[in-house]
Amino acid sequence: MSVGYTEENIRTLDWKEHIRKRPGMYIGKLGDGSSMDDGIYVLIKEVLDNAVDEFMMGYGKIINITLDESMVTIRDYGRGIPLGKLYDVASKMNTGAKYDSRVFKKTVGLNGVGIKAVNALSSYFRVESFREKRLKSIVFERGQLVEEQKEMPSKEANGTLVTFSPDDEIFGKFRYIPEYLERMLRNYVYLNSGLTIRFNGQDFHSKNGLINLLEENMSSPGLYPVIHLKGEDIEIAMTHGNQYAEEYYTFVNGQNTTQGGIHLLAFKEVFVKTVRDFYKKDFDPSDIRSSVIVALSIKIEEPVFESQTKTKLGSKDMGPDGPSVRNFILEFLRTSLDNYLHKNPETAQKLLAKIYESEKERKAISGIKKLAKERAKKANFHNKKLRDCRSHYNTNDEQRLDTTLFITEGDSASGSITKSRNVNTQAVFSLKGKPLNSYGLTKKIVYENEEFNLLQAALNIEDGLENLRYNNVVIATDADVDGMHIRLLLLTFFLQFFPDLIKNGHLYILQTPLFRVRNKKETIYCYSEEERRKAVNKIGQNAEITRFKGLGEISPDEFRRFIREDIRLEPVRLRKEDKMSDLLSFYMGKNTPVRQEFIIDNLSFEEEMVKL
């Protein structure tokens, strides 16, 4: 069928229409708040970046944040937006002071876009500027001006107050997870010594910067004291841990570059070279970097990020007249790390012992790894173990943040998901039976066990998360005893060998309905007994109730909604107080009598709750 193409087909969208029509260009994926990189957190970050930039320029040591359900309020005590330009800053694209390096240096906000995106994507947006005993306030709804107050006297201290609520027309049913916000705020204070962020009455402050960041993210003490190196516009904290993978926390001008970039590549290269030169041995790079935990922060003028969400650095130069990022890191790290190792021979000896240990393990499993890779290749292409999707997380297309791998068990469940999935962004990995309990085993088992080897290969995480193929890794098992057991075994596998997959917010549990309650006019899907009771009360006692015992019992037509528009994902989260080794030992170790007693005690508690 031929479609006409004339002048009438050409449209020019105003700023708010464009943002609302293409939000992914400005805030990445939308999401419902279950993932740390969902859009509702990016909205907070865009406002907070401006407040932190004020602090970096020497204005305002406290930032107040309150969250009341969906309403967010952020108050800084910086210089305040010039009152005559308040409307332009909030609603005119490519407008801001950060084009003038005399006013803002080495900041995150660069393009004059962020605050406009928050405005356009909020059902309510109010910005107030306090400046030189004067106040101006403007209110928008979905980017549309609804109220502009005239300037008036004020006794408030200088600064900016932004209040907004994300628009449910854009984000649907969403929720903020306080733990995600707290992690974001901790990163800000780790990188900005002297800054206090007060979130719902709780203060976040850091005395030791990146050392505190490492301590926050390490599940056990490092193998040697944290090496802390600090220079002008660069700070590095590092040690080796007991985990298998490499862990990196990188920042540019305070922005957490979760996708790394040229600064991370430069660090890896120079770190290996410096260690080789110090010990005068040609170690394999993987042996040097295995189990390393690094926090790296640099500050540069006019950084070039690969997207508006600023998760990957693309800059090659430090500034108009500065060296390249690579050369900057090379000169600093080569000198500082070499000096540190010479001055701290005990640390140098422990680092050397760790390298030899990694080398020994690598050689022990090298033959197994080669065979394992061959098996994985055959399984991917011939046995259909992995039903892949077209887009991947480590590519640059717009859909990559939505890429998902469902890990499921059995032909019926994997068949339902495969028929219902979005082939562009959703892949399916089918388990064969229950996985092995991997607690206490070495990484050798990852290559010897076919299921673990194929799963690792499907995710492409053998050498860390840098080449992770899916942003969301979703455990999709039946809501029965067997399904829960498989879920626990998979969690043990990831906690044991790839904890950074969880720490970086990539692992989820798929929630699927337990009941369908319906009559001729209405159908309600229920995820708990409580929801079932409410549905029956609403529809009436003559309602038809279906209990879904497994994923395979849900028809593909119904299942489609539960992995697409109505998907419910429960993130797997690790808190600082969760001691990973203790958790694994208790739930997956051989302390059977103690665990049985715990189950019996809690089973009684659950029964009492049901009675109530």
Residue, then its C-alpha position, 0 to 999 in steps of 0.5 A: m500500500s502506497v503512503g503519501y509523503t507531502e509537506e503535510n507530513i513534516r512536523t516540527l515539535d516544540w521542546k516539551e512535545h519532543i521530550r515526551k514523545r522521545p523520552g529515551m533520548y533524554i533519560g534512557k529507559l522509562g521503567d517502573g523504578s525497579s531498576m537503578d537506571d530507570g527514568i524516575y531516578v534520572l529525573i532526580k539525578e538531573v536536578l541533583d547534578n545542578a545542586v552538586d555543581e553549585f557545591m563544586m563551585g564553592y557555594g552551599k554545603i548542604i542539599n536537602i531532599t525529601l520524597d513523599e510517595s511520588m513528590v520529590t523536593i530538592r533544595d540547594y544553597g548555591r547562588g540561585i538561578p538569576l531570576g530574570k532567566l528562571y523561565d528560560v532555564a526551566s523551559k528553553m532547550n540548550t539554555g544554561a550557564k554551563y556553556d560559560s566555563r568561567v561560571f561552571k568548571k568541570t561540571v556534569g551538566l553541559n547541554g542545558v537539557g536535563i532540567k527541561a527533561v524533568n519539567a516536560l516529564s513531570s505532571y507537576f514541576r515547580v522551580e523557585s530561585f532565592r537570590e539576593k533577598r528576592l524570590k521568583s517561582i514558576v509552576f509547570e504541568r507536563g512542560q506547560l506553564v500554569e503559573e508564574q509569580k512576580e519577583m517578591p522579597s524573601k528572607e530565605a538563603n540563596g539557592t534553588l528549590v525544585t519540586f516535581s512529580p514524575d508523570d504517570e502518563i509517561f512512567g505508568k505505575f511506578r515506585y521509588i526504592p529508597e535503597y537505590l536513592e541512598r546508593m546514589l546519594r552516597n556516591y555523591v558525598y564520596l566524591n565531594s568531601g565536605l558535602t552533606i545531603r539530607f534525605n528525609g531527615q537522614d544525613f549522608h556525609s563522607k570523611n574518607g571519600l573513595i575509601n568509604l565507597l569501597e568499604e560500602n561495596m565490599s562484602s568482606p575486607g580486602l586482601y591488603p589495605v586500600i591503596h589510596l592515591k589522590g592528585e589534582d583532578i584525580e582520585i583512585a582507591m583500590t584493593h583486591g578482594n575474594q570475589y572472582a570478577e573485577e569490580y570498577y566504580t568510575f566517575v567523571n565530574g561526579q557522574n557515575t559512569t556505569q558503562g565505563g569509557i575511555h578513562l576505565l580502559a586507560f586505567k586497566e592498561v596503565f595498571v597492568k603496565t605499572v605492576r609488570d614494571f614494578y615486579k619486572k615480570d610479564f604477568d598475564p593481564s587477567d592475573i593482575r586484574s582478577s578480583v581487583i576492586v577499584a574506585l576511580s574519579i576524574k574531573i575534566e573540562e567539557p567531557v564528552f559522554e556518549s548519551q544524555t544519561k552520561t553513563k559512558l565517557g567518550s572524551k579523549d582530551m582533558g580540556p581545550d589545552g590539556p592532555s588526553v585522558r589516557n595520558f593524564i591517567l598514565e602519568f599519574l598512576r604510573t608514578s603514584l602507584d609505583n611510589y606507593l608499592h615501594k613505600n609499602p613493601e607488605t602491601a606489595q608482597k600481598l599483591l604479588a601473592k594474589i597475582y600468583e594465586s590467580e595465575k595458578e588457578r587460571k592455568a589449572i582451568s585453562g584446558i577446561k575453559k577451552l572445552a567449555k567455550e566449544r560446548a557453549k558455542k554448540a549449545n547457542f547455535h545448535n541446541k537452542k539452549l539460548r533463544d537470543c534477541r536482536s538487540h544487546y546491552n553492550t551495543n549502542d542502539e536505543q533499545r539496549l537498556d530494555t534488553t532482558l534475559f529470562i532464565t527459566e526451567g522446563d520446556s513448557a515455561s520456556g516455550s510460553i516465554t519464547k512465544s510471548r517475548n519481544v524478539n527485539t529485546q527479550a531472550v530466553f535461557s532454558l535450564k535443564g533441571k535443577p542447577l547444582n548447589s555451588y556454595g563453597l565450590t571454586k570457579k572451576i565448577v563454572y566451566e565443568n558444569e554444563e548449565f553454569n558454563l552455558l549460562q555464563a557464556a549466554l551472559n558473556i560475563e566470564d571477564g566481568l560485566e563490561n561485555l554483559r549482553y543483557n541489562n536485565v537478568v530475570i529469574a523466571t521460575d514457578a511459584d512452587v517449592d521446586g521453583m523457589h528451590i531453583r531460584l535459590l540455587l541460581l541466586t547462590f550461583f550469582l552471589q558466589f561467582f558474579p556478585d557484581l551482577i547483583k550489586n549493579g542492579h541487573l538481577y531480578i525475580l519475575q513476578t507472575p500471577l498466582f490466580r485469575v479471577r473473572n466473570k463475563k465482564e471483568t478479569i483480574y490477575c492476582y499475585s497473592e492471597e490478599e489480592r485474590r480475596k479483594a478480587v473475589n469481593k469486587i467481582g462477587q462470589n460467583a467469580e471463576i477462580t483459576r490457580f496458576k501452578g506453573l508458568g507453562e499453564i499460562s497461555p502465551d496470549e495471557f503471558r505476553r502482558f506479564i513480560r511486556e506492558d504489565i511486567r512485575l520485576e522484583p530487584v535482587r538487592l544487597r544491603k551493606e548489612d547483608k553479609m554475603s558469606d554468612l547468608l550463603s553459609f546459613y541458607m546453602g551450607k551444611n548446618t541442616p538442624v539450625r536451618q530446619e529450626f529457623i524454617i519451623d519457627n518462621l512457618s509458625f509465624e506465617e501461619e499466625m499471620v494468615k489467621l490474622 
